[in-house]
């Protein structure tokens, strides 16, 4: 019996429906006619590029329009040079909130969620606090048509800068007017400004009005707001965010023109709604090997989930610690710079490059886990004679072959037995069979593979030999 894997992570509200974990693996659809429809590949590993020796954690990474990399670590603002050394620019007053940067080709504007703001001149790299009676701070920042776009925290108002300046006119503001809920953040895509409220969202565009250059688009209104401003991310003309509405919360949406589309599944939504806190969640998007990945982290729940735009599938992206526990991914902020996908560590100041050809997290093993669909024979008890993983093998080093483990649940995913092990074969042993024999009997079974290999791997599915048992 051939058992393909056709979906990503899906652990249903009741495990009798589905108990499929997918940790540190992403899916790619195969061409029609191949033996298996889908293959699962390792998610990117981490290469440590630098460590900032100071207290705090990375709060922001930003690539300017002239291709220079800037960051905020703790209270320190730095430029990160091509040899991954740090050039100090200055300090800001806040210590922990998330920071955002945008530039207009002349100056960078930096906001930290407070009433403060800072500008960095791209020619002199001088950091200056914004002192203007018409500047109110912002939760995040965006840029459209020469204007910095900002929300006034704690109100329904948003405001803009003067064109190509870090300067502000007291009359250049407007209010979210489609509903009375407070404005959470303003974000742009395709030169439109989406005003995310706590319960609703409306869209404005630049019409060149004499009083205020942006005008509300009639009919462009969504009955969904935003749970956390820091989950808003843009890719390929769409905005992605963790939503909230009058009726509930924790659906993950993306914009489609002036409407929205649900991208979370029942399983993901049920998982998120079990978390004690979701208002501290944040997200970023990065694109590798044709995949746009929306990476959303829930710090209080110690979890990172990833949505693959290319396949519409989800997976967990987790880090293995020295005690063998799985934790949220280390990325606290992201920037693409000089062909590198860079993240700043939330905890110890490390700056990492994410790389698909690296199979450890800066030397630490990456645990990859893939659970299979429920297997049952119309309620009959069957004997599992053999499980053979359909995997890429023989790609390890010249030492001991990488280990792979198999465990299973005969309680439909509620409890698990002790794992048994095999190997992925010595280097060059491309015909190695990852077989597990004499696996007992069950009426319904869920198998799960796991491995931590510092080499290329890929999983198609499995071949399973069964025999109906005597009743």
N, C-alpha and C positions, 0 to 999 in steps of 0.2 A: 504494500500500500504506500503510495507516494503522498506525503503530507506537505503541501506548499504553505508558504506564509504570505498572505495577501494584504494584511493591514499592519499598521504600526501599533503603538501602545493602546490597549483598550481593556481596562479592568472595570467591568460593569458594576453597577450598584449592588447587584447580586452576583457573586462569583459563579453561580451556576450558569449564568448567561455567557460570560467571557472572563478570562483571567489572564489576559495576554500582557505581560510586561515587555518593554522594549527599551533597554538602558544602554546608552552610548553606542547605538546602532541606528543608521538611517536607511531608508528604503529607496531603491531605484527600480522602475518598471523595466522589464526586459522586452526585446522585440517579440512580436507575435511568432509563434512556432518554436520558441525555446522550451526546454524541458520544464523550467520553473518560471512562473510569471514575474516573480519579484526576487531581487537579491538585496540582502542587508549588508552594509559596509560599515567599517569603524568610523565614528565621529572624530573630529580633529583632536590631536594631542597638543601638548603645550611645550614650547621652547622658551626657557627663561632668557630674556634679553637684558634685563637690568633690575636692580632693586634700589628703591629710594630709601636711604637710611634716615628715617625720621618717624615720629609718632603719627598714627592716623592710617588712612587708606586712600586709594585712588577714588576721586569723586567725579572726575571728568577727563576724557581724552577728546581732542579735537584736531582735525586736519584743516588748516586754513586754505583759502582759495589759491594761495601761492605755494601750496604743498609744504608747509611747515607743520610740525606736530607740537601741540601744546597740551598741558595737563594741569590738573589741580590735584595736589596730594596733601591731605590734611588742610592746613591753611596756606600752603605754599603753592604759588603759580610758577610753572617752569616751562621752558622750551626743551624738548627732547631732541637732541642732535642726532645726526646720522650714525655716529658711533655709540649711540645709546648712553651718552653722558647727559647731565642735566645742567641747564643754564638757568639760574635763578632770575625770575622777573619781579616778584614781589609777594606780598601776603594779603589775604582777605580776612575779614573779621569773623565770619561764621566758621564752624568747625566740622559739622557733620552732615548737613543737608546736601542733596545732590546739586551739582552745578551744570550749567549749560553755556556753550559759547556759540556765537555766530559772527561772521565778519562780512563787511561790505566791500572788501578789497582795499580798504584804507585802515579801518580799525576793527578790532574784535570787541564785541560787547559780551560781558560775562555776567550771569545772574545766578543766584543761589537760593531762590525761593523766599528771601527776606526782602525788606525794602531797600536793600543796598544793591548797587551795580557797579561794575568796573569796566573800564575800557583799556585796551592794549593797542597802542599805535604800531602798525606792522612795520613801519620804517625804523622807529627808534626803540621799539619793545619796552616803552615806558608804560607802567601800570598806573592808572589814575582812577580814583573813585569818582563815580558820576554824581555831580552836584547840580541838581536841576529841580525846581519846584514841580515840574510836570513829569518827573520820573518817580515811579512808585514801586520799583522792583517787579519781579515776575517769577512765577513758578517754573516756567521754561521759556524758550525763546525760539523764534523762527524768523524767516526773511523772505519777503516778496517784493519784487519790482523796486528794489532800492530802499525799502522800509524794513526796519526791525519791527517784528510783531510781538507784542507782550500782553499778558493779562495782568490786571491789577488785583493782587491776592485779596480774597475775602469779599469780593464785590461781583457784580455782573458786568463790570466795565473791562474794556480792552483798549489799548492805545498803540500808537505807532511813533516811530522817530521821524525826524525830517529826512528827506531823501539823501542817501549816502552820507549821513552824519550820525554821530552819537550825541544828538541834541534833540530836544523835545519841546513841542508847542502845547500849552495848556488846553488848546481847543481841539487838538488832534486825538480825540477819543470817541468811543461809541459804547453802546451797551447791548448785551445780548437781550433781545426783545421778544423772541418767540415764546418764551416761557419764563416764569419768575424764579427758576432755580439758579443758584449761584454758578458763575463761570469757574470752571476748574482749570482750563488751559486753552490756549489758541495754538493751532498747528496748521501748516499749509501743505498742499500738494496741488500740482498742476495750476499754480498761481491762484488757487482758491484758498480761503481761510476758513477752517472748520473751528467753530466755537463750541468746545466741549463743556457742557454744564454737568451738574451733579446727576441730572435725570434726562436731559434732552440735548440735542446737538443741532445747530443751524450753520448754514454756509453763507459766506460773504465773498464778494469778488471786487476787483479794482475797476470801477466804472469812471474814475476821474472826476468825481463830484467836487463841487467848489467848496463845500463846507467840510466834507470828509471824503477822502478819495475812494473808500470802500463802501459798498452797498450790499444789503442783504438780498440773496437770491430768493425770489418768491417760490414757495413750494419745496425748497431744499431744506427739509426739516426731518429729523429723526427722533423718535420717542425713546432714544437710548442716550444716556450720558456716559460719564467716565468715572470709574471707581478710583483710579490712581493716574494722575497726570503723567507719571514717569513710565507708564506702560505704552504711551503713544509713540509709535515709530512709523517711519515712512519708507516704502520701497515700491519701485515700479509703478508709481502713480497712485498707490493706495495707502491709506492710513490704517494701522492696526492698533487695537486698544482693548483693555479689560473694561467691560461695560457695567453700567448700573442703570436701572430704570425705576419708575414708580412701582413696578410689579415685582422687581427682584434684582439680582445682581449676578455677576461672575460668568456671564457669557463673554467669550472673546470674539470680537467682530473685526471686520475690515470694511473700509469704504469701497463702494462700487459706484462710480460716478457720484451722484448726490444721495445715494442710498447706502444701505449697509448689507453685509452678508455675514452670517454666522459661520465661524471656522472651528469653534470648539465642538467637541462631541459630548454626548450625554455623560460618558465616562470621565472626561476631563472636568466638566462642570461639577459633577458630583464630588470629585476629588478636591477641587478648589474650595467648594462650599464647606468642607470639613475643616479648613484651616481657621485657626483662631483669629488671624489677621490677614487681610489682603491689601489694606490701604498702603502698605510699605512696599508693594511689588513694583518692579521696574522691568524694562525690556529694551532690547536693541535688535537690529536686523543686520545680518551680514550675508554676503553672497559668495559661495565657493562652488566650483565645479558644476555650475548651472543650477545650483540650489539656492533659493532665498530662504534663510532660516530666521524665523521670529523667535527670539530667545527671551523667555519671560521667567524671572526669578521671584520667589516668595521667601524673603529672608527669614521671617518668623517661623515658617514651616520647613525651612532648610531644604527647599526643593527648587529645581530648575526644569522647566518644560520647554520643548522646542516644537514649533509647527513648521513643517516643510511645505512651502508654497507650491513647489513643483509636483508634489504627490498628494497634498492635502492630508498627510499623515503626521502623527505626533510621536515623539520619543522623549525619554528622560535623558538629561545630560548631567551626570553626577561625578563627583570626585571621591576617590577612595583615600581615606586617611590612614594613619599608621596603626590604628586599632582595628582596621578592617571594616569601618563603617562608611556608608555612602552618604555624601553631603552635597549641598548645592554647589553649582559650578563656581569657580573662583572669579569669574569675570564680573566686575562691578560697573564697568563702562567699556566702550568699544570705539576704535577708530581704524579706518583703512588707510594705510600710509606706505608709500613706496613698495606697493605690491604685497604688503604684509597685513594680516588681520591681527590687530593688537588689542589686548584687554588689560585693564588694570585690576590688580588683586584688591579685594575688599578688605583684606586683613593685614597683610605683612609688607605692602609696598612693592611687591614684585610686578614687573611688567613682562607679559608673556606674548609670544606669537602663537596663534593657532595655525596648525599645519596638518593637512590630511595625510602626509607621508611620515608623520611622527606618531608613534603608537604608545607613548607614555605621557604622563602629565609631569614634565620636567623631571623625569627619572622615576616617578611613582607609577606603579602599575595602574592601568585602566581596566576596571571590571566591566565586561560586556555581558548582558543578560538578555535572553530571548525565550519567552514562553510560547508554547504552541496552543492551537485551538483544542477544545475538548474533543476527546476521542471516545466514541461509544458505538456499540453495535446493537442498536434497538433495545438497549437494556440487558443484553445478554452478557454473561461473564466470559471474558476472553483471556487467553494466555499471550503475553507479550514475549515473543521469542527473541526478538532482536530490534534494536533501534540503531540506525546508521545515519549520522549527520551528513547532509549534503553540503560540504564545506570546501573552501580553498585550503589546501594543506601543503606541507613541504616548503614553507617560505621562511622558516625560522633561522636562527643563527647556527653556529657549529657546536654549541653546547647541548645541554639537555633539551629534548623537544618540548615545545610549549604544551601545557596541560589543558585539557578541556574536561568539564564536569557536567554530569547529567543527574538531575533529580526529578522526582515526579510526585504528583498528588493524586491520591485515589479518593479524595474528598472534594473534588471539583474545584480545588484551589484554596480550600479553607486551611489545610495543614499540609506539610511537606515531609517527605522522608529524607534520610541521609543521602548525600550525593555520592556517586561513584565516578571514577576518573578514567580517562584514556589520554592519548596525546594527539597532537596535530601533525605528527611525523617529523622525522629528521629532515634537515635541509636537503632539498632535491628529491625527497620521497613524495612525488606528486600523485602517486596512486594509493597513498595511505588511506585505509578505511577506518573511519572513526566509529567503531562498532561497540555496542554495549549489548550483552547477551543475558538471558535468563532473568527477565525483569518481572516475573510474577504475574498475578492475575488481577483483573479489576473489571467492573462494569462501566466505569467512566474514569478517564485518566487525563491529566494535564502533564505534559513533559516540559522541562525547562533546561536549556543549555546555558552555561556560563564559562567564560575564559578571560584570561589576562595575558595577551601575547604581544611581545614587542616585535611585531612583524605584520605584514599584510594578511588579513583574513577576510573572508566573505562567507555568508550563510545563505543558502537557497531554501532549505527546508530539511526534510528527512525522508528516509525510507523505513517503514516499520513492518515487520513480519508478525502477524498475529495468527492465532488458532483458536477456534471456538472451544471453550472448556466444557466439560461435562457438567450438567446442571445438578 
